[in-house]
Amino acid sequence: MKENGSWTRAWKATAHVSGLPVSTIAGGLVGVALDRSLGGGWIFTTVFGLLGFSAGVWQLFRGLQKLSDDDPRNPPP
């Protein structure tokens, strides 16, 4: 069977898509920890959750720009 890089592309796409929720959850957890230690109510959770979300979106777009489906050595399945 000929290897055409489809598994590599699938893993890269999975990594890009899963980065968004992971960064949002990580930002939210940092915010919760700061809220609990500093007594900030919910403000740090909101701010760091939004920062994590925007970092995830930025990482997603940056990663999608690096994917090249136009490479003739890796035709789509």
C-alpha positions, 0 to 999 in steps of 0.5 A: 500500500502506498503511503501518501501522508494522509495519516500525517495530515489527519494527526496535524489537523487533529492537533490544530482543532484540539488546541482551541478547547485545550487552551480555553480550558487551561486559561480558565483553570489559571483564572479559577486558581487566581480567583481562589487565591486572590478572591477576585470573584469570577473576573480572573476566570473570565479574563484568562478564559477569553485569553485562552480562547483567543490564543487557541484561535490564533494558534488554529489560524497560524497552523492552518496557514502552514498546512499545504494541501497543494503539495503534489507529493501528498494528494488527498485521499 
